[in-house]
Amino acid sequence: MAKKDSIVYFCNECGFESTKWMGQCPACKSWNSFVEEKVDKKAIASIGGKATKQTALPVCLSEISTESENRTVIGIEELDRVLGGGIVAGSLTLVGGDPGIGKSTLLLQVCKKLSDADKSVLYVSGEESLSQIKLRAVRLGDMNEKLKLLCETNLESIEEVIKRAKPDVAVIDSIQTMYDEQIGSAPGSVSQVREATSVMMRVAKDMGVSVFIVGHVTKEGTVAGPRVLEHMVDTVLYFEGDRHASYRILRAVKNRFGSTNEIGVFEMNNTGLSEVKNPSEYMLNGKPEGASGSIVSCSMEGTRPILVEIQALVARTSFGFPRRQSAGSDTNRLNLLMAVLEKRLNMQLSDQDAYINIAGGIKINEPAIDLGIVMAIVSSFRNRAIDDKMIAFGEVGLSGEVRAVSQCMARVTEAKKLGFKTCVVPESCMDAVKEIKGIRIIGVKNISEAMELI
């Protein structure tokens, strides 16, 4: 039996270390997040005893040059946009997502693009054999000699191979399978994941190698392991989407070299992941004509406007308590907007079930789609169809007013490009879009004026 002093408890969320189990983590306040791990004190002492190569010296801010930031354009526009213009040399990027969503496929396509651009790439897999990787690579196209494959889970061996091969880019798939022999816990534990990420970060910074690491996610959708894992890396990308749908969305939740508002849209097919150049047209494909409770709204994802169809179904409830359900948007926001309709328009919705769906399965939390949700609810409640060539966007306040939204001109321009004839916008945004020709623009101050258009 292991000695009592060799047992340490780690918080799965933040990595807090404790000598005893606790119900709530004192650092991040998470409940039931502590896991038990065996720790080898000799291994810890040997790790902590490693001497640094040289003493670090402080540098004045004026002596630092920013011209050395070297970006490598991958050639996949959707990914380049999310990363902020390409891969930064010496960066450490974490890619997370559900099993089977396409993380390994995307990174293998990145390796192919970079190797075709005469960049040396090392793909390290701890989950698949070389033959399995080749079977997937055959579907993606021919690979050249610049791409090297390695099946290994020992961190020391991987670090040695990277130092010897000196690739421009390295991919670690996945970080949960890597282990350090000097740490007594099993692969995938908090100690192993933290040490593996630390080793990869040291390799990236010391050698200038751009490293991509794949991380598994929990049932809540976050990267498995301590939350400190996300703090250590430079960029955190989440690959989202329904496994049964053909499209995938790549979203940055942390990026030290660019914006976190951009998204990339991909479609899964037999030859891998292909870019969706116009996601608005893709999301509106199959929109019904002349149906009540349906309207198109516009959401901004970074600098990209995306048109989505908002569907509403309002029906009399069979129980005493009406249901409010939303797919793709916040259910609490739906309850708020229905309360505004009851108070400001005297609509009797207390005995009505209400269901909202953002067609295509995309998730949107931007308040700019409030006006679209409100108009869709009223359209379904009155059973009156909205003009198929009409689009509406704007934030709705508790007083029933329609408030201004950002980048109104980009939204209207996108609607015009896709053939819409009428655009309902907040009155306060009219000055910003008055110069746009070829589309009828209607400004509304409150939801009462918007309801007159139905």
C-alpha positions as CSV (number, residue, x, y, z in Angstrom):
1,M,0.0,0.0,0.0
2,A,1.2,3.5,-0.8
3,K,2.3,5.7,2.0
4,K,-0.1,8.3,3.1
5,D,2.3,11.2,2.5
6,S,2.7,10.1,-1.2
7,I,-1.0,10.8,-1.9
8,V,-1.9,14.3,-3.3
9,Y,-5.3,15.6,-4.3
10,F,-5.5,17.9,-7.4
11,C,-8.4,20.1,-8.5
12,N,-9.4,19.1,-12.1
13,E,-10.5,22.7,-12.8
14,C,-7.6,24.8,-11.7
15,G,-4.9,22.4,-10.7
16,F,-4.9,23.4,-7.0
17,E,-2.9,20.9,-4.9
18,S,-4.0,19.7,-1.5
19,T,-2.8,17.0,0.9
20,K,-6.4,16.0,1.7
21,W,-9.7,15.7,-0.2
22,M,-12.1,18.7,0.0
23,G,-15.6,19.0,-1.3
24,Q,-15.0,22.5,-2.7
25,C,-11.8,23.8,-4.2
26,P,-10.7,26.9,-2.2
27,A,-9.1,28.4,-5.3
28,C,-11.8,28.2,-8.0
29,K,-14.8,27.3,-5.8
30,S,-15.6,24.2,-7.9
31,W,-17.5,21.3,-6.1
32,N,-16.3,17.7,-6.2
33,S,-13.4,18.5,-8.5
34,F,-10.6,16.9,-6.5
35,V,-9.0,13.7,-7.8
36,E,-6.5,11.5,-6.0
37,E,-3.0,10.9,-7.4
38,K,0.1,9.2,-6.3
39,V,3.2,11.4,-6.3
40,D,6.8,10.2,-6.3
41,K,8.8,12.6,-4.1
42,K,12.1,11.5,-5.6
43,A,10.8,12.3,-9.0
44,I,9.6,15.7,-7.9
45,A,13.0,16.5,-6.3
46,S,14.9,15.5,-9.4
47,I,12.6,17.6,-11.6
48,G,12.9,20.6,-9.3
49,G,16.7,20.1,-9.2
50,K,17.3,20.7,-12.9
51,A,19.5,23.7,-13.4
52,T,18.7,26.3,-16.0
53,K,21.0,26.8,-18.9
54,Q,21.8,30.4,-18.1
55,T,20.7,33.1,-15.8
56,A,17.9,35.3,-17.3
57,L,18.6,39.0,-17.4
58,P,16.0,41.8,-17.5
59,V,15.6,43.8,-20.7
60,C,14.3,47.4,-21.2
61,L,11.1,47.7,-23.1
62,S,12.7,50.0,-25.7
63,E,15.3,47.3,-26.6
64,I,12.6,44.8,-27.6
65,S,11.9,44.6,-31.3
66,T,8.4,43.5,-32.5
67,E,9.5,43.1,-36.1
68,S,10.7,39.5,-35.3
69,E,7.1,38.2,-35.1
70,N,7.1,35.8,-38.0
71,R,3.8,34.5,-39.2
72,T,3.4,31.5,-41.5
73,V,0.2,31.5,-43.6
74,I,-1.2,28.0,-43.6
75,G,-3.3,28.3,-46.8
76,I,-6.6,27.4,-45.1
77,E,-8.3,30.9,-45.0
78,E,-10.8,30.0,-42.3
79,L,-8.1,28.8,-39.9
80,D,-5.7,31.7,-40.8
81,R,-8.5,34.1,-39.9
82,V,-9.1,32.5,-36.5
83,L,-5.4,32.5,-35.7
84,G,-5.1,36.1,-36.5
85,G,-3.3,35.9,-39.9
86,G,-1.3,32.6,-39.6
87,I,0.9,30.7,-37.2
88,V,3.4,32.6,-35.1
89,A,6.8,31.0,-34.7
90,G,7.3,29.6,-31.2
91,S,3.6,29.6,-30.4
92,L,1.7,26.9,-28.5
93,T,-1.8,26.2,-29.7
94,L,-4.4,24.0,-27.9
95,V,-7.2,22.5,-30.1
96,G,-10.1,21.0,-28.2
97,G,-13.3,19.4,-29.3
98,D,-15.7,16.4,-28.9
99,P,-14.5,13.0,-30.0
100,G,-14.9,12.4,-33.7
101,I,-15.5,16.1,-34.5
102,G,-12.5,16.3,-36.8
103,K,-9.6,17.7,-34.8
104,S,-7.0,15.2,-36.1
105,T,-8.3,15.6,-39.6
106,L,-8.0,19.4,-39.5
107,L,-4.4,19.2,-38.1
108,L,-3.4,16.6,-40.7
109,Q,-4.7,19.0,-43.4
110,V,-2.7,21.8,-41.8
111,C,0.4,19.5,-41.9
112,K,-0.3,18.8,-45.6
113,K,-0.6,22.5,-46.5
114,L,2.6,23.4,-44.6
115,S,4.6,20.6,-46.1
116,D,3.4,21.6,-49.5
117,A,4.8,25.1,-48.7
118,D,8.2,23.6,-48.1
119,K,7.9,23.7,-44.3
120,S,9.2,20.7,-42.2
121,V,6.4,19.2,-40.1
122,L,6.4,16.5,-37.4
123,Y,3.2,14.8,-36.5
124,V,3.3,12.9,-33.2
125,S,0.5,10.6,-32.4
126,G,-0.1,8.8,-29.1
127,E,-3.5,7.4,-30.1
128,E,-3.1,5.9,-33.6
129,S,-0.6,3.7,-35.4
130,L,1.3,4.8,-38.5
131,S,-0.9,2.7,-40.7
132,Q,-4.1,4.3,-39.3
133,I,-2.7,7.8,-39.9
134,K,-1.8,6.9,-43.4
135,L,-5.3,5.6,-44.1
136,R,-6.7,9.0,-43.1
137,A,-3.9,10.9,-45.0
138,V,-4.7,9.0,-48.2
139,R,-8.3,10.5,-48.2
140,L,-6.8,14.0,-47.8
141,G,-4.4,13.8,-50.8
142,D,-0.7,13.0,-51.5
143,M,1.7,14.0,-48.7
144,N,5.3,14.9,-49.5
145,E,8.6,14.1,-47.8
146,K,8.5,17.2,-45.6
147,L,5.9,15.6,-43.3
148,K,7.3,13.1,-40.8
149,L,5.2,10.9,-38.5
150,L,6.0,9.6,-35.1
151,C,4.1,7.2,-32.8
152,E,5.3,7.9,-29.3
153,T,4.0,8.8,-25.9
154,N,7.2,9.2,-23.9
155,L,7.8,13.0,-23.4
156,E,11.5,12.6,-23.1
157,S,11.7,10.7,-26.4
158,I,9.5,13.2,-28.2
159,E,11.5,16.2,-26.9
160,E,14.7,14.5,-28.1
161,V,13.2,13.8,-31.6
162,I,12.1,17.5,-31.9
163,K,15.5,18.8,-30.9
164,R,17.2,16.5,-33.4
165,A,14.7,17.0,-36.3
166,K,14.2,20.8,-35.7
167,P,10.8,21.0,-37.5
168,D,9.0,24.3,-38.2
169,V,5.8,22.9,-36.8
170,A,5.0,20.0,-34.5
171,V,1.6,18.5,-33.7
172,I,1.0,16.5,-30.5
173,D,-2.1,14.3,-30.7
174,S,-3.1,14.1,-27.9
175,I,-1.7,15.7,-24.8
176,Q,-3.7,13.3,-22.5
177,T,-1.7,10.3,-23.9
178,M,1.7,11.8,-23.2
179,Y,3.6,10.8,-20.0
180,D,6.8,11.6,-18.1
181,E,8.5,8.6,-16.5
182,Q,9.6,10.7,-13.6
183,I,6.0,11.3,-12.5
184,G,4.4,8.4,-10.8
185,S,0.8,9.1,-11.9
186,A,-0.9,7.6,-14.9
187,P,-1.1,9.3,-18.4
188,G,-4.0,11.7,-18.6
189,S,-3.8,12.7,-14.9
190,V,-3.5,16.3,-13.8
191,S,0.2,16.0,-13.0
192,Q,1.0,14.3,-16.4
193,V,-1.0,16.8,-18.5
194,R,0.5,19.8,-16.7
195,E,4.0,18.5,-17.1
196,A,3.5,17.5,-20.8
197,T,2.1,21.0,-21.6
198,S,5.1,22.5,-19.7
199,V,7.6,20.5,-21.8
200,M,5.9,21.4,-25.1
201,M,5.8,25.1,-24.0
202,R,9.5,25.0,-23.3
203,V,10.3,23.3,-26.6
204,A,8.2,25.9,-28.5
205,K,9.8,28.9,-26.8
206,D,13.4,27.7,-26.7
207,M,13.5,26.3,-30.3
208,G,11.0,28.6,-32.0
209,V,8.9,25.6,-33.1
210,S,5.2,26.2,-33.5
211,V,3.4,23.5,-31.6
212,F,-0.2,22.3,-31.9
213,I,-1.5,20.1,-29.1
214,V,-4.9,18.3,-29.2
215,G,-6.9,18.2,-26.0
216,H,-9.8,16.0,-25.1
217,V,-12.9,17.6,-23.7
218,T,-15.2,16.8,-20.8
219,K,-18.9,16.2,-20.9
220,E,-19.4,19.9,-20.1
221,G,-17.5,20.8,-23.3
222,T,-14.3,22.1,-21.7
223,V,-10.8,20.8,-22.2
224,A,-10.1,17.9,-19.9
225,G,-7.5,18.5,-17.2
226,P,-6.7,21.5,-15.0
227,R,-7.8,24.9,-16.2
228,V,-4.2,26.0,-15.8
229,L,-3.7,24.1,-19.1
230,E,-5.5,26.8,-21.0
231,H,-3.6,29.5,-19.1
232,M,-0.2,28.1,-20.2
233,V,-0.8,28.0,-23.9
234,D,-0.9,31.0,-26.3
235,T,-4.0,30.1,-28.2
236,V,-7.1,27.9,-27.4
237,L,-9.3,26.8,-30.2
238,Y,-12.5,24.9,-29.9
239,F,-13.9,22.8,-32.7
240,E,-17.7,22.7,-32.4
241,G,-20.6,21.2,-34.2
242,D,-23.0,18.4,-34.2
243,R,-21.5,15.1,-35.2
244,H,-24.6,14.3,-37.2
245,A,-24.4,17.6,-39.1
246,S,-21.9,18.3,-42.0
247,Y,-20.6,21.6,-40.8
248,R,-18.0,22.4,-38.1
249,I,-17.2,25.7,-36.4
250,L,-13.7,26.6,-35.2
251,R,-13.8,29.2,-32.5
252,A,-10.9,30.9,-30.6
253,V,-11.6,31.4,-26.9
254,K,-8.0,32.7,-26.2
255,N,-5.5,34.2,-28.6
256,R,-2.4,36.2,-27.6
257,F,-1.7,37.0,-31.3
258,G,-5.2,38.0,-32.6
259,S,-8.9,38.5,-31.9
260,T,-11.1,35.9,-30.1
261,N,-14.2,37.0,-32.0
262,E,-13.4,35.4,-35.3
263,I,-14.8,32.0,-36.3
264,G,-14.0,29.5,-39.1
265,V,-16.7,27.4,-40.8
266,F,-15.9,24.0,-42.3
267,E,-17.9,21.3,-44.0
268,M,-17.0,17.6,-43.4
269,N,-17.0,15.5,-46.5
270,N,-15.3,12.3,-47.9
271,T,-12.0,14.2,-48.6
272,G,-11.7,15.8,-45.2
273,L,-12.8,19.3,-44.1
274,S,-13.5,21.9,-46.8
275,E,-13.9,25.6,-46.2
276,V,-17.3,27.3,-46.3
277,K,-16.6,30.6,-47.9
278,N,-20.1,32.0,-47.5
279,P,-21.6,30.6,-44.3
280,S,-24.7,32.9,-44.6
281,E,-25.8,31.2,-47.8
282,Y,-25.0,27.8,-46.3
283,M,-27.1,28.5,-43.2
284,L,-30.1,29.7,-45.2
285,N,-30.1,26.7,-47.5
286,G,-33.6,25.1,-47.4
287,K,-35.4,28.0,-45.8
288,P,-39.2,27.5,-46.2
289,E,-41.2,30.1,-48.2
290,G,-44.4,31.6,-46.9
291,A,-44.2,29.9,-43.5
292,S,-45.3,31.8,-40.3
293,G,-42.8,32.1,-37.5
294,S,-39.7,32.3,-39.7
295,I,-37.5,35.3,-40.3
296,V,-33.8,35.9,-41.1
297,S,-31.6,37.9,-38.8
298,C,-27.9,38.8,-38.8
299,S,-25.2,38.1,-36.2
300,M,-21.6,39.3,-36.3
301,E,-18.8,36.8,-35.5
302,G,-15.8,39.1,-35.3
303,T,-15.6,40.9,-38.6
304,R,-17.9,38.4,-40.4
305,P,-21.7,38.9,-40.7
306,I,-23.6,35.7,-40.7
307,L,-27.3,35.5,-41.7
308,V,-29.3,32.9,-39.8
309,E,-32.9,31.8,-40.0
310,I,-34.8,32.1,-36.7
311,Q,-37.8,29.8,-36.4
312,A,-40.5,30.2,-33.7
313,L,-43.4,28.0,-32.8
314,V,-46.1,29.3,-30.4
315,A,-48.9,26.9,-29.5
316,R,-51.5,26.7,-26.7
317,T,-50.1,24.7,-23.7
318,S,-51.8,21.5,-22.6
319,F,-50.6,22.0,-19.0
320,G,-50.8,24.8,-16.4
321,F,-47.2,25.8,-16.8
322,P,-46.2,26.8,-20.4
323,R,-42.9,25.5,-21.8
324,R,-40.1,27.8,-23.0
325,Q,-37.4,26.1,-25.0
326,S,-34.7,27.4,-27.2
327,A,-32.1,25.7,-29.4
328,G,-29.2,27.8,-30.5
329,S,-29.9,30.8,-28.3
330,D,-30.2,31.6,-24.6
331,T,-33.5,30.3,-23.0
332,N,-33.4,33.1,-20.4
333,R,-33.3,35.6,-23.2
334,L,-36.4,34.0,-24.7
335,N,-38.2,34.3,-21.3
336,L,-37.2,38.0,-21.1
337,L,-38.4,38.8,-24.6
338,M,-41.8,37.1,-24.1
339,A,-42.3,39.1,-20.9
340,V,-41.6,42.3,-22.9
341,L,-44.2,41.3,-25.5
342,E,-46.8,40.6,-22.8
343,K,-46.1,43.9,-21.0
344,R,-45.6,46.3,-23.9
345,L,-47.9,44.8,-26.5
346,N,-50.6,43.2,-24.2
347,M,-50.1,39.9,-25.9
348,Q,-51.6,37.0,-23.9
349,L,-48.6,34.5,-24.0
350,S,-48.9,33.1,-20.5
351,D,-50.9,30.1,-21.7
352,Q,-48.7,29.5,-24.8
353,D,-45.8,27.2,-25.2
354,A,-42.9,28.8,-27.1
355,Y,-40.1,27.1,-29.0
356,I,-37.2,28.9,-30.7
357,N,-34.7,27.3,-33.1
358,I,-31.7,28.8,-34.9
359,A,-31.8,26.8,-38.1
360,G,-28.6,24.9,-38.9
361,G,-27.6,24.2,-35.3
362,I,-25.4,27.2,-34.9
363,K,-25.3,28.8,-31.4
364,I,-25.7,32.6,-31.2
365,N,-25.6,34.7,-28.0
366,E,-25.4,38.1,-29.6
367,P,-28.4,40.4,-28.5
368,A,-28.7,41.7,-32.1
369,I,-31.0,38.8,-33.0
370,D,-33.5,40.0,-30.3
371,L,-35.7,41.8,-32.9
372,G,-35.7,38.7,-35.1
373,I,-36.8,36.5,-32.2
374,V,-39.6,38.9,-31.3
375,M,-40.9,39.1,-34.8
376,A,-40.8,35.4,-35.3
377,I,-42.8,34.8,-32.0
378,V,-45.4,37.3,-33.1
379,S,-45.6,35.9,-36.6
380,S,-46.2,32.4,-35.2
381,F,-48.7,33.6,-32.6
382,R,-50.8,35.5,-35.2
383,N,-50.1,32.8,-37.8
384,R,-49.0,35.5,-40.3
385,A,-46.0,34.9,-42.6
386,I,-43.2,37.5,-42.9
387,D,-42.0,38.5,-46.3
388,D,-39.3,36.0,-47.4
389,K,-37.1,38.9,-48.6
390,M,-37.1,40.7,-45.2
391,I,-34.3,40.7,-42.6
392,A,-34.4,42.2,-39.1
393,F,-31.9,42.8,-36.4
394,G,-31.6,44.9,-33.3
395,E,-31.4,44.6,-29.5
396,V,-34.6,44.8,-27.6
397,G,-34.7,46.5,-24.2
398,L,-37.0,45.9,-21.3
399,S,-39.1,49.0,-22.3
400,G,-39.7,47.6,-25.7
401,E,-37.2,49.9,-27.4
402,V,-35.0,48.7,-30.3
403,R,-31.4,49.6,-29.5
404,A,-28.5,50.1,-31.8
405,V,-26.1,47.3,-32.7
406,S,-22.5,47.4,-33.9
407,Q,-21.3,47.2,-37.5
408,C,-24.8,47.9,-39.0
409,M,-23.4,48.7,-42.4
410,A,-21.7,45.3,-42.7
411,R,-24.9,43.5,-41.8
412,V,-27.0,45.4,-44.3
413,T,-24.4,44.9,-47.0
414,E,-24.4,41.2,-46.4
415,A,-28.2,41.1,-46.6
416,K,-28.1,43.0,-49.9
417,K,-25.5,40.6,-51.3
418,L,-27.7,37.6,-50.7
419,G,-30.7,39.2,-52.4
420,F,-32.8,40.5,-49.6
421,K,-35.1,43.5,-50.5
422,T,-36.1,44.9,-47.1
423,C,-34.0,45.4,-43.9
424,V,-35.5,46.3,-40.5
425,V,-32.9,48.1,-38.4
426,P,-32.9,50.2,-35.2
427,E,-33.8,53.8,-35.9
428,S,-30.5,55.0,-34.3
429,C,-28.6,53.1,-37.0
430,M,-30.2,54.8,-40.0
431,D,-27.5,57.4,-40.4
432,A,-24.9,54.7,-40.8
433,V,-26.7,52.9,-43.6
434,K,-28.5,55.7,-45.5
435,E,-25.9,55.6,-48.3
436,I,-26.5,51.9,-49.1
437,K,-28.6,51.7,-52.3
438,G,-30.5,48.7,-53.8
439,I,-32.3,47.6,-50.6
440,R,-35.2,49.1,-48.6
441,I,-34.1,50.0,-45.1
442,I,-36.8,50.6,-42.4
443,G,-35.8,52.1,-39.0
444,V,-37.9,51.2,-36.0
445,K,-37.8,52.8,-32.5
446,N,-39.7,50.1,-30.6
447,I,-41.3,46.7,-31.1
448,S,-44.7,48.3,-31.7
449,E,-43.4,49.8,-35.0
450,A,-41.8,46.5,-35.9
451,M,-45.0,44.5,-35.4
452,E,-46.8,46.8,-37.9
453,L,-44.6,45.2,-40.6
454,I,-46.0,41.7,-40.0
